[in-house]
Amino acid sequence: MRVLGEGEYLGALVAKLGEEAGEVAEAVAGGGAAEVVEEAADVLEVLRALVRGVGVEWDEVERVAAEKRRERGGFEGRYYLEA
């Protein structure tokens, strides 16, 4: 084990995010809700670390997400933009 430098750390987090997102997709395809929750929790932890790694507080992400949801809507309506 070693401590990563800042650039390596962020790169490793981005790679881990891709890995964890793939595990969410696998859980959705073949697992139950509990497995999806477990994998989603892993994605959340990686995202939190990535955001901290670039010097942003998680509250800022939540604020921007809420603003985007107000302006553009969320995913609850299941709409899919094709163009």
C-alpha positions in Angstrom: 0.0 0.0 0.0 1.1 3.5 -0.7 -0.2 7.1 -0.5 -1.1 8.5 -3.9 -0.2 11.9 -5.1 -3.0 14.3 -5.8 -3.1 13.7 -9.6 -2.9 9.9 -9.1 -5.5 10.0 -6.4 -8.1 11.9 -8.6 -7.3 9.5 -11.5 -7.8 6.5 -9.3 -11.1 7.9 -8.1 -12.3 8.4 -11.6 -11.4 4.8 -12.5 -13.1 3.6 -9.3 -16.2 5.5 -10.2 -16.4 3.8 -13.5 -15.9 0.4 -11.9 -18.5 1.0 -9.3 -21.0 2.4 -11.9 -20.5 -0.9 -13.8 -21.3 -2.8 -10.6 -24.5 -0.8 -10.2 -25.5 -1.7 -13.8 -24.8 -5.4 -13.1 -26.9 -5.2 -9.9 -29.8 -3.6 -11.7 -29.6 -6.3 -14.4 -29.4 -9.3 -12.2 -29.6 -8.4 -8.5 -32.2 -7.3 -6.2 -32.9 -4.0 -4.7 -30.6 -4.6 -1.7 -27.7 -5.2 -4.1 -28.5 -2.0 -6.0 -28.5 -0.1 -2.8 -25.1 -1.6 -1.8 -23.5 -0.7 -5.1 -25.1 2.8 -5.2 -23.7 3.5 -1.7 -20.2 2.6 -3.1 -20.7 5.1 -6.0 -21.8 7.8 -3.5 -18.7 7.3 -1.4 -16.4 7.5 -4.5 -18.3 10.7 -5.7 -17.9 12.3 -2.2 -14.2 11.6 -2.2 -13.8 12.9 -5.8 -15.6 16.1 -4.9 -13.5 16.6 -1.8 -10.4 15.8 -3.8 -11.1 18.9 -6.0 -11.7 21.1 -3.0 -15.5 21.2 -3.1 -17.9 20.5 -0.3 -20.7 18.0 -0.9 -23.3 20.6 0.0 -22.3 22.5 -3.1 -23.0 19.4 -5.2 -26.4 19.0 -3.6 -27.2 22.7 -4.2 -26.3 22.5 -7.9 -28.3 19.3 -8.3 -31.4 20.9 -6.8 -31.0 23.9 -9.0 -30.7 21.7 -12.1 -33.7 19.7 -11.0 -35.8 22.9 -10.7 -34.6 24.2 -14.1 -34.6 21.0 -16.1 -36.6 18.5 -14.1 -35.4 15.2 -12.7 -35.7 11.6 -13.8 -39.0 10.9 -12.0 -41.1 11.4 -15.1 -39.0 8.8 -17.0 -38.6 11.2 -20.0 -35.8 10.5 -22.4 -34.5 13.3 -24.6 -33.7 11.9 -28.0 -32.4 15.0 -29.8 
